[in-house]
Amino acid sequence: MNLISNLLLPDNILLDTESSSKKRVFERVGLLFENNQQIARSTVFDSLFAREKLGSTGLGQGVAIPHGRIAKLRDATAAFVKTSNPIPFDSPDGMPVNHIFVLLVPERATDLHLQILGELAQMFSDSQFRNKLNACTDTASIHQLFYHWNTAS
């Protein structure tokens, strides 16, 4: 069991064939959170863009981890988007991304927020994990991959 398995609900995984920009991904994720967790899409969009203005959340290797703080959110929650076509994300390696893990945390979250980001960084730095993620063609297999990943592997 890992921190991510508690945050990422199967319904919050999106295979995205439409998005061609960071803005569009944030809009689609906002709608996802609005429908599944009753968090206003504009709140999600604004929070993610506010963080992005501080610096890109693109990690490189085709991965981005946009994250934002949400007022009145009780517990951290997440979504994962796998795009069909890589999109520009101002990543340090200059490469576009197609794996986007969106993390929303309560406004006052500190230690847990950092632990989650640390685990995500470890997870996505594992080339074997990224390769398996690339091979997944449905949301159930993606969820299982996240669920069964652990830091000991």
Order of alpha helices (4+ residues) and beta strands (2+ residues): alpha-beta-alpha-alpha-beta-beta-beta-beta-beta-alpha-alpha-alpha
